[in-house]
Amino acid sequence: MTAPTHAMVLAAGLGTRMQPITDNLPKPLIQVLRKPLIEYNLERLHSAGISSIVVNTHYLPEKIETYLADRGEIQISREVERLETGGGVACALPLLSKQPFYVLNSDVLWTDGPTPALDRLAAAWNGQKWMLCFCFIQHPGCSTIPA
């Protein structure tokens, strides 16, 4: 299979576990090493050759939308009501490719090994047998899932 060229970044959550930091700032915009969390995921997607990205928003949507405003490859799927993960993806389907696409959480950071995780995921994909494929990244001390 050819690697996906489209992706969705989930950014509509309330960030309640990060309060009070998220009282006035959506969690995807929290800075880690002077860079918003969402930016790390956007960089990974660009490195993987993704040319079209959909970002869903709900909580403080204007802040995320303003941050992403000058990026032509990003479309926004604003949720008036929070739709959770599956509903958010379903709502954004008209903006996504009919081909396989990546779905990433905007608040997840990971380090890649010799082969980037998104490349490994694309290589593992078997569209004739699967409708969905997850990529788990092993973290020492937290997981026994093989890399």
MARBALUM-365301 format. One record per residue (C-alpha): x, y, z; chain. Coordinates in steps of 0.001 Angstrom, whole numbers, plus 500000, padded with zeros to 6 digits. Layout:
ATOM       X       Y       Z  drenro
ATOM       X       Y       Z       A
...
This chain:
ATOM       X       Y       Z  drenro
ATOM  500000  500000  500000       A
ATOM  501044  503540  499411       A
ATOM  501427  505522  502620       A
ATOM  498470  507763  503535       A
ATOM  498580  511371  502375       A
ATOM  495784  512598  504667       A
ATOM  495451  512761  508438       A
ATOM  493182  513910  511205       A
ATOM  494442  515419  514441       A
ATOM  492021  515184  517354       A
ATOM  492032  518489  519228       A
ATOM  488472  518915  520522       A
ATOM  488902  517660  524093       A
ATOM  488273  519715  527211       A
ATOM  491646  519071  528830       A
ATOM  490079  518719  532282       A
ATOM  492956  516656  533691       A
ATOM  495314  519547  532941       A
ATOM  493320  522211  534781       A
ATOM  494031  524939  535760       A
ATOM  496467  525199  532821       A
ATOM  493611  524517  530406       A
ATOM  491140  526951  531952       A
ATOM  492022  529491  529248       A
ATOM  494137  527422  526860       A
ATOM  493173  524292  524928       A
ATOM  495411  521344  525760       A
ATOM  496855  521073  522199       A
ATOM  498372  524541  522681       A
ATOM  500133  523762  525969       A
ATOM  503838  524423  525447       A
ATOM  506405  521649  525873       A
ATOM  509950  522872  525323       A
ATOM  508567  526159  523940       A
ATOM  506398  524446  521319       A
ATOM  502667  523642  521444       A
ATOM  501837  519945  521786       A
ATOM  499936  519935  518501       A
ATOM  503012  521196  516653       A
ATOM  504952  518010  517406       A
ATOM  502241  515966  515697       A
ATOM  502044  518306  512717       A
ATOM  505805  518005  512269       A
ATOM  505587  514181  512334       A
ATOM  502819  514256  509755       A
ATOM  504787  516575  507464       A
ATOM  507841  514316  507804       A
ATOM  505659  511372  506759       A
ATOM  504615  513210  503588       A
ATOM  501107  514137  504669       A
ATOM  499715  516818  502373       A
ATOM  496255  517337  503881       A
ATOM  495373  517546  507580       A
ATOM  492022  517973  509317       A
ATOM  491992  519236  512908       A
ATOM  488795  519049  514914       A
ATOM  488075  521713  517525       A
ATOM  485502  522279  520239       A
ATOM  486913  523711  523487       A
ATOM  488208  527256  522912       A
ATOM  488180  526549  519171       A
ATOM  489149  530063  518115       A
ATOM  492523  529712  519863       A
ATOM  493452  526554  517964       A
ATOM  492034  527930  514727       A
ATOM  494027  531150  515120       A
ATOM  497206  529169  515766       A
ATOM  496631  527113  512605       A
ATOM  495244  529939  510447       A
ATOM  498204  530426  508097       A
ATOM  498573  526767  507172       A
ATOM  496949  526024  503860       A
ATOM  497189  522244  504235       A
ATOM  495034  522269  507389       A
ATOM  491246  522261  507400       A
ATOM  489180  522727  510553       A
ATOM  486238  520574  511583       A
ATOM  484578  522582  514356       A
ATOM  482273  520636  516643       A
ATOM  479433  522674  518128       A
ATOM  478746  519731  520445       A
ATOM  481642  517558  521546       A
ATOM  481429  514344  519539       A
ATOM  484154  512255  521217       A
ATOM  486719  510396  519100       A
ATOM  484539  508343  516755       A
ATOM  481981  511083  516271       A
ATOM  484711  513629  515591       A
ATOM  486253  511437  512910       A
ATOM  482832  510676  511385       A
ATOM  481984  514394  511276       A
ATOM  485266  515161  509513       A
ATOM  485002  512374  506906       A
ATOM  483814  514745  504140       A
ATOM  487122  516630  504556       A
ATOM  489241  513480  504481       A
ATOM  490353  511184  501694       A
ATOM  488355  508077  500867       A
ATOM  491703  506297  501145       A
ATOM  493295  505282  504465       A
ATOM  494320  508193  506657       A
ATOM  496122  508653  509964       A
ATOM  494315  509740  513138       A
ATOM  496481  511249  515887       A
ATOM  495704  512720  519275       A
ATOM  496986  516275  519419       A
ATOM  498355  515858  522940       A
ATOM  500551  512781  522423       A
ATOM  504327  512988  522125       A
ATOM  506541  510144  521004       A
ATOM  510095  509497  519982       A
ATOM  510797  507525  516837       A
ATOM  513273  504702  516484       A
ATOM  515338  504024  513373       A
ATOM  512100  503817  511341       A
ATOM  509507  506505  512108       A
ATOM  506311  505170  513714       A
ATOM  504075  506510  510944       A
ATOM  506233  504784  508319       A
ATOM  505978  501506  510265       A
ATOM  502230  501906  510491       A
ATOM  501919  502503  506742       A
ATOM  504117  499485  506000       A
ATOM  502013  497248  508264       A
ATOM  498681  498298  506758       A
ATOM  496701  495563  504984       A
ATOM  493626  497245  503546       A
ATOM  492263  494004  502081       A
ATOM  491912  492488  505547       A
ATOM  491632  495418  507952       A
ATOM  489449  498450  508482       A
ATOM  491632  499821  511265       A
ATOM  495251  499582  512357       A
ATOM  496773  500900  515586       A
ATOM  500370  501811  516220       A
ATOM  501551  501278  519780       A
ATOM  504880  502680  520824       A
ATOM  506668  500914  523628       A
ATOM  507698  502982  526596       A
ATOM  510197  501349  528951       A
ATOM  508501  500434  532205       A
ATOM  504984  501136  530918       A
ATOM  504344  498548  528243       A
ATOM  505178  495039  527144       A
ATOM  503944  495569  523581       A
ATOM  506695  494676  521077       A
ATOM  507941  497588  518994       A
